[in-house]
Amino acid sequence: MDRPKVVVFNGASIDGRLAVSPGKLLLYGDERWEALGGQSSFDLFGWLKTYHGVGATLEGSGSLVREDQAPNPLPSVEGDVESLYQDHLPQAVIQRPDHCGWFTVVDGRGRVRWGTRDGADYGEEWRGWYLLVWVGRHTPPEYLAYLRREGTPYLVSGEGRVDLGEAMRKMKALLGVECVLSTGGGRLNGALLRAGLIDEVNVEFLPALIGGVETPTLYDSPALGPDEPLTPLGLISCQVQSQGRVWLRYRVEKSQV
């Protein structure tokens, strides 16, 4: 396979909601969810990261900033900007002796302003991890110049939107990543699904109902056409966790029905 294995993991309500209401970020961090005992007694994310030998995690920008949150303006870029649209992989970052993995974020619109890039700032368990941003040829040049000034690596793929398949292939070819663990929101999940990039699905269902037509769900993607195939899954395991949680783990079957 010319791309990394892609494992998706989410915590969701029984009705498949990833947030408590529209305009909120993912479940964790919302005080209403925390009031229900929102923390698991078992670190599924950490287990998956170790079990699969994950070389990169993956998030969408929507996991970090709300859609209605306007980013701070950046200085304009003068002159020819073509060189900005080349992959930026600084050797000082790529060849770090303590490298363990990449904290990867899809941010084609250039919405996130980063306060830190080194994973060690988030705790000892993230020491050796470093920020990497996926952008496209539609990304504002001001944002690419900002990433370069900050010493932040980025990969360029796609026109109009980030080409997730191309970015995945670059992760393996240029950085040697063999497995990506995605914990993004419904739109990133939906994009990975429609691109045929998911190999394993993990959902920890949480004992609550949320509802809401506009509340983010597990897989927000364009609807299937009348002749488009479903994506069949094969059950790997089902485990009852503490506090009424259930962890379902599936592999994506190669044949489609």
N, C-alpha and C positions, 0 to 999 in steps of 0.2 A: 504494500500500500504506500502511495507516494505522499501521504499526509499522516499526522498523528492520529491515534485513537482518540475519539471524543466521548467523554463521559459527562452526562448532565445530571446535576443534583439540585433539587429544590425542596424547601419546606412549604407546604400549602395547606389551606383549610380543606375540610372534607369535600367542599364544593369547588375545589381547584383554584381558589383565589390566592394570589401571591402577595397582596397588600390588603390592608383593612378597608381602605376606601380610595377612590381616585385622587390623584394629586399627592399621595403618600409614597414613600419609598418602600422597599420590601418589608415583609412582616416584622423582622427583627429590628428593634429600635422604636417601634410604635408602642406607646405606653398602654394602649388598650390590649394589645397582644401580650405584653409583658405582665399585665395584671392577671392574665389567665395562666401564668406559669410558663412563659414562652421559651425558657431555656431547657434544652434536652439534657438528660443525664449522661448521654453517650455522644461523643464527638464523631458524628457520621462523616462530616467533611474531612476531618483529620484522618479517619480510617481509610476513606477512599483515596486521599492524597498519597498515603503510604502504600496501600495495597496495589495501586496501579502504577506506582513510581512516577507520579505526575511531574512533568517538567514545566508546565504552565497552567495557571488558572485563567479563567476568562470571564469578564463582566461586560455588560453594555453600559454606556454612559448614563442610561436611565436608572441604573442601580445607585448612582452616585449623586446625580443632580435631578431635580424635578423638571418636567417639561416646561413649566412656566417660569423657571429660574433663569434669568438672563445672565450670561457670563460677563465678567469684567472685560471692557474693551482692551484690545491689544494694539501696540504701535503698528502703523502701516509699514509695508515693505516697499522699498524703492527699487527700481531697476528690474532686471531679468530675474524671474522667480523659478525658472525651470529646474534649476539645481535643487530646489527644495523638495521637488517631487521625485527624488531618488531615495531609496531606503537609507535610513540613517541608523547605523550600527556602530557607535564609537568603540574603538578598540579598547579604550580604558575601561569600558563597561563590559564588553563582550568577553574580555580575557581576565576578568576578576578571578583571583585564585580561590575565593570562597563562594563562587557561584553555586546556587542550588536550584533556582527556577525563576520564572517570569510571572509577574502579576500583570496580566494582559487585559487591556480595555479597548473596546471598539468605540472610537470617537470620531467618526467621519466629519461631523459638523464642528468639531473643535469646541466643545462645550465645557470641558472640565479644566479647572485651573488647579494645578497640583501643588500642595504644600510640602510634600515629601515624595521621594522616589525610592529610597532604600527601605526594604522590608523590615530591617532591624528596628525602625522607628515604631513599628506596630507590635513589637514583642519579640522575645528570643526565638520563638518558633518560626518566625519569618526571616531570621538572619540569613543572608545569602540570596534572598529574592529581590528582584529589581523590576521597576515599572517598565512596561513596553506598550506602546499605543499603536493600534491599527487605524490607518487613515486611508483616504483615497485621493484620486486626482481632482475631486470636487472640494476637498478640504481647503478652507481659506489659507492662503500663504502666510498670513499673520500668525496663525496657530502653529504652522510648521516651523516658522522662524522662532517662535516662543519655545517649542520643544527643543530645538537645537541649542538655544541659549541656556536652557536649563540642563542640558546634557542628557535628555531623555531619548532613548532609542525609539524609532518608529518604523513600521513597514507600510509601504504604499501598495494598495491593490484596489482595482475597480474604478469605474467612471459613474458618477451620479450617486453611488452608494458603495460601501466597502464590500469587495468580493471576498466573502468568508472562505470559500474554497481555495482561492489563490493565496490568501493570507495563511491558511493552514499549511499549504504546501511549502511556503517560504519558511514557516516555523520549523519544519522538519529539515529542509534542504540547507538552510543557512544557519540554524541554531541547534539542530540535532534533537529537537523536541519529539518524543515518542508518544506522549499522552497529554491531552489537554482536559482539565476538569472545569466545566462551565457551570457557573452558579448565577447566571444573569437572569433577567426578567423574561416575561412572556414574549416580548417582541424579538429578543435575541434567540430565545428557544425556538420560536416560530420560524425565524430565518434559517437557523441551523437545520430544522426539520425539512423545510421546503428545498434546501440545498442538498439534502441527502447526506448530511455530515455527522449524524448521531449514531454512535455504536452501542451505547449503554445509557439507560434511563434509571435514575434513582429519585424517588419521591418519598419524603417523610410526611405522611398525612397527619395533621394536627387536629385535636378534638374540638372543632368549632365550625360554625357555619357563618358566612359573611354575606354572600349574595352581592347584588349590584350589577347592573348591565354594563357599566363602564369600569368596574373594578378589574384591575389586571389579573389575567388568568395564566395557567401554566404554559399554554402555547397559543399566543396571539399571532395568527398568520392569515394570509389570504385563504379563502374557502377553497376546498377541492372542487374541481369541475366535475361534471356528470360522469366522465370516463376516466378520471384520475384515480390511481390506486391508493388504498390505505397503507399505512406503515405498520406491519404486524410486529408484535413483540413476543418474546419467549421468556417466561418467568425464570429468574435465577434463584430468588429467595423472597420470603415474606417473613418479617420479624415484628413481633409486638414489642414495643419499647415501653418505657415508663410513661406515666401520666396520660395514658390512652393513645399514645402515638403508634402508628404502624408504618414501617419502612418497607417499601416495595422496590425490588430491584429487577430490571428486565434487560435483556439484550435485544437489539434491533435485528430482526431476521432479514436475511438478504433478499428473499423473495417477497414480492408485494402482491396484495390481493385487492 
